[in-house]
Amino acid sequence: MIKKVVFLCIVFISLLSILNYAKYIEQKEILVAKIDIDMNIPKIELMNIKNTMYKETNKIFYNVSIQIKIRESNIKSNNLDKIKVKIDEEETKNYEINQIEKILNELIYEIKITKLLKNQKIQILIPESTIIDKANNASKEEIINYEVN
């Protein structure tokens, strides 16, 4: 009889310990990686083209300003200095590029070309991978053609 009571006490104590064991639950969260997926390809768009006429030593010249918009918020590499400007099929270095404005995920640049004559043809080649974002998405090639008039 004593053996039965001891046995029942042991079973009862073990049941109480099992029920009390599940009373507290410990929870841990571990951050393994932060993943930011960027599927947007950087876009280069023509905004507008303005030309202004002026006289210099009885000759008429034109200044052309071309505004382009770059749509990308996570730019890793900006290679706008690699663009090629051709005037009547001949490459020239007679231009300058300046950033005008930055709004959220858009950059606006202005390309100024000076001392142009009437009916000269301008071609601006913006090569592929001019703009690369942090996810290694690259911009596509863009060609802008304009004739001074």
C-alpha positions in Angstrom: 0.0 0.0 0.0 2.8 2.4 0.8 4.3 1.6 -2.6 1.0 2.5 -4.3 0.8 5.9 -2.4 4.4 6.7 -3.2 3.8 5.7 -6.9 0.7 7.9 -7.0 2.5 10.8 -5.4 5.4 10.6 -7.9 2.9 10.4 -10.8 1.0 13.4 -9.4 4.1 15.5 -8.9 5.4 14.7 -12.4 2.0 15.7 -13.9 2.1 19.0 -11.9 5.7 19.7 -13.1 4.7 19.1 -16.8 1.7 21.4 -16.5 3.7 24.1 -14.9 6.6 23.8 -17.4 4.4 25.1 -20.3 3.4 28.2 -18.3 6.2 30.4 -19.6 7.2 30.6 -23.3 10.4 32.3 -24.4 10.3 33.9 -27.8 13.4 35.1 -29.7 13.6 36.8 -33.1 16.8 36.9 -35.1 17.2 39.2 -38.1 19.1 37.1 -40.7 19.1 39.5 -43.6 17.5 42.7 -44.8 16.5 42.3 -48.4 15.6 45.3 -50.6 14.6 44.2 -54.1 14.8 46.9 -56.7 13.2 45.9 -60.0 13.0 49.4 -61.5 15.4 50.1 -64.3 16.9 53.7 -64.3 15.2 55.8 -67.0 16.6 58.7 -68.8 14.0 61.0 -70.5 14.1 64.1 -72.6 12.3 66.9 -70.9 12.7 69.9 -73.2 15.0 71.7 -75.6 15.4 75.5 -75.8 17.5 77.5 -78.1 18.4 81.1 -77.9 19.8 83.3 -80.7 22.5 85.9 -80.3 24.7 88.0 -82.5 28.4 88.2 -82.3 30.5 90.2 -84.8 27.6 90.3 -87.4 27.1 86.6 -87.3 24.1 84.8 -85.8 24.8 82.0 -83.3 22.6 79.8 -81.2 22.9 78.3 -77.7 20.9 75.1 -77.1 20.0 73.8 -73.7 18.6 70.3 -73.4 17.1 69.1 -70.2 17.0 65.4 -69.3 15.3 63.7 -66.4 16.8 60.6 -64.7 14.2 58.6 -62.7 16.0 56.5 -60.1 16.2 56.9 -56.3 19.1 54.5 -55.5 21.9 55.6 -57.9 25.1 53.8 -57.4 27.0 55.0 -60.4 26.4 58.2 -62.5 28.5 58.3 -65.7 26.9 61.2 -67.5 30.4 62.4 -68.3 30.5 59.5 -70.8 27.9 61.0 -73.1 28.8 61.8 -76.7 27.7 65.0 -78.4 27.9 65.2 -82.2 27.4 68.3 -84.3 26.9 67.5 -88.0 28.3 64.0 -87.5 31.5 65.3 -85.8 32.0 64.7 -82.1 32.6 67.8 -80.0 33.6 68.7 -76.5 31.9 72.1 -76.7 29.2 71.4 -74.1 28.7 71.3 -70.4 26.4 69.3 -68.1 25.0 70.6 -64.9 22.5 69.2 -62.4 19.6 71.6 -62.0 17.3 69.9 -59.6 16.8 66.9 -57.4 13.3 65.8 -56.4 12.8 62.5 -54.5 13.6 59.9 -57.1 14.3 62.3 -60.0 17.4 64.2 -61.1 17.2 66.9 -63.7 20.3 67.8 -65.8 20.9 70.4 -68.4 23.3 70.0 -71.3 24.3 73.3 -72.8 25.9 73.6 -76.3 27.1 77.0 -77.5 28.0 78.7 -80.7 25.9 76.7 -83.1 24.8 77.8 -86.5 21.4 77.6 -88.1 20.5 74.1 -89.5 23.2 72.3 -87.6 22.2 68.9 -86.5 22.9 67.8 -82.9 23.0 64.2 -81.8 23.4 63.3 -78.1 24.2 59.7 -77.4 23.7 58.5 -73.8 25.3 55.1 -73.7 23.8 52.0 -72.0 24.8 51.7 -68.3 25.2 55.5 -67.9 23.1 55.2 -64.7 23.5 52.1 -62.5 21.4 51.6 -59.3 22.3 49.8 -56.2 20.7 46.6 -57.5 23.0 46.8 -60.6 20.1 47.7 -62.9 21.5 49.8 -65.8 19.9 52.4 -68.0 19.3 51.8 -71.6 20.9 53.7 -74.5 19.2 56.9 -75.4 19.7 59.1 -78.5 18.5 62.7 -78.8 18.4 64.3 -82.2 17.8 68.0 -82.8 18.2 70.5 -85.6 18.9 74.1 -84.8 16.4 76.5 -86.4 
